[in-house]
Every structure is written in C-alpha cells, then in structure tokens.
Amino acid sequence: MGAKSPVYMRKSLLFAALVFFALPCVAQNLATSIQIMKRAYALSGNIVVLDDHTIVIEPTMPGPLCALPIDKDGKTTWAYYSFPLASIVVPLASVDETLISDDLVFTHPDAAKDYKPGDVGDTTMVVIAVVPGKQFHTITYDRDKLTSLGPGPHSSSAYGQASDDTEAFGLTFSDRAQARAFEMALKEAVILSKTQASRQ
C-alpha cells in the first residue's frame, strides 16, 4: 500500500494538471464555436453572448412562414411552421444536440399551389430542441400586428410582445451552407459547454 501511494498521488496530480490546462482550451473552443454561429446567422438575425454558457438568439422579425412538403402514399401534403420569436434564451447545456435537425422549406406564399415533385425549398429551417425537463425562455410577437405596422420605431406592446417558454424552436437560413455551419458550430458548442460544466 505504502509503495503504491506515491504513484497514485502522481497520477492524481497529473490528472488535475490536465483538467486545469484543458479548461481554458475548452473555453477558447467554445468562444470560437459561438463566433462561427454568429457569423453564420448574421443574415437571419443576431446572437448575443449572455455569459460563457448562454446565448440569446434574436431572429429578424417577422420570420417567414415555412411550408414543408411531405410525401405520403404518393400524395404531397403540407406542414406549416411559424416561429414568431423576438428572442430566445439558449443555455447551451440545455440543448439536446442529438435532436438538432434541418429541412428545406418553402417560404413563397404560393408554394403549395406551384409545387411540382422534386422542387427544392428556398430556405433551410434548423430545429433546436431542449433536453427533457428544461425549456427555452422566449419573447414572442403577434405576426398580424407586426406586419400591419408602418415605419417605426414602435413599442413592444404595439406588436403584441409577450414572454413564453418552449421546448423547441426553428431558425431559418436563406443560405444552406451557412445553416450547416451554424448546426455544426452549435453542436460543438453544446458538447463543449456540457463537458466544461461536468468538470466544475
């Protein structure tokens, strides 16, 4: 026992040193991932860093109405998605990185009428979900009120701003490459944030 003790202590000190030096590296990589997300989302909205592990996503309002064609039994049906979100608080460790997904959707108002099998959507919709038991805090708006307003500025009450919580939300990207870059950076940021939290 006594002979093994110095070896055990050296291993413990080595592990502690590795963790000590790894944490700044994780933090640096996390900041890099968030910067990639900010650049990829720049055409669709804004991302604000609240703290080391939390971001606030502010989509450009109003967001598009997204139409997704679904082929079922040889027939095309349509699913419609609307995300009237002014902001979403996203604690990175609360995101389920395994459920981040994307679809090509149509934002043209006559998409369902003009659609032909094989047509590809003009916009990428990225869906982000929370881990079980958590929710994203959001600020929503009334789409009809917002679109009926003339040139601003306007108070938040003028477009029906309200607080809400959700388990999932969608973001839209006109550029598919930017959407993919955002997805990859978000997944990496979530994993890094969870890794850093587990070491503290």
Secondary structure, 3 states (H helix, E strand, C coil): CCCCHHHHHHHHHHHHHHHHHHHHHHHHHHHHHHHHHHHHHCCCEEEEEEECCEEEEEECCCCCCEEEEEEECCEEEEEEECCCEEEEEEEHHHECHHHCEEEEEECCCCHHHHCCCCCCCCEEEEEEEECCCCCEEEEECCHHHHHHCCCCCCCHHHHCCEEEEECEEEEEECCHHHHHHHHHHHHHHHHHHHHHHHHC
